[in-house]
């Protein structure tokens, strides 16, 4: 009975050991300075001085681009299993895949024509 689950148990053990060993190594091997002086005590954010940085708003096109990327990227999650089982599904699977891809192309053309992919 254990033979059936041995591979899963080994995988789970490795999945637990690696992150915790890395966390332990980080704290065990870290070197800390006893004093922080001047500029070392201020947080560093991408080379921008914290005194002159003013938080601005992101434009809507930034969010639109991110959402469109997610939508058109997730399509692979639906197409991959269908492509694997295409031989078993025969003509129905092919028709389903073609319908899905046509809907994606129509959506892509619509988004493109509306100018949502233009970075302004």
VENFENRA-V783356 format. One record per backbone hydrogen bond with DSSP energy under -1.0 kcal/mol. CO is the residue of the C=O (numbers start at 0). NH is the residue of the N-H. Records with the same first field share a line. If there is no record, write none. Layout:
CO=NH  NH
//
This chain:
1=5
4=8
5=9
6=10
7=11
8=12
9=13
10=14
11=15
12=16
13=17
15=19
16=20
17=21
18=22
19=23
20=24
21=25
22=26
23=27
24=28
36=39
37=40
44=47
58=62
59=63
60=64
61=65
62=66
63=67
64=68
65=69
66=70
67=71
68=72
69=73
72=75
73=76
74=78
75=79
78=82
79=83
80=84
84=88
85=89
88=91
89=93
90=94
91=95
92=96
93=97
94=98
95=99
96=100
97=101
98=102
99=103
100=104
101=105
102=106
103=107
104=108
105=109
106=110
107=111
108=112
109=113
110=115
114=117
//
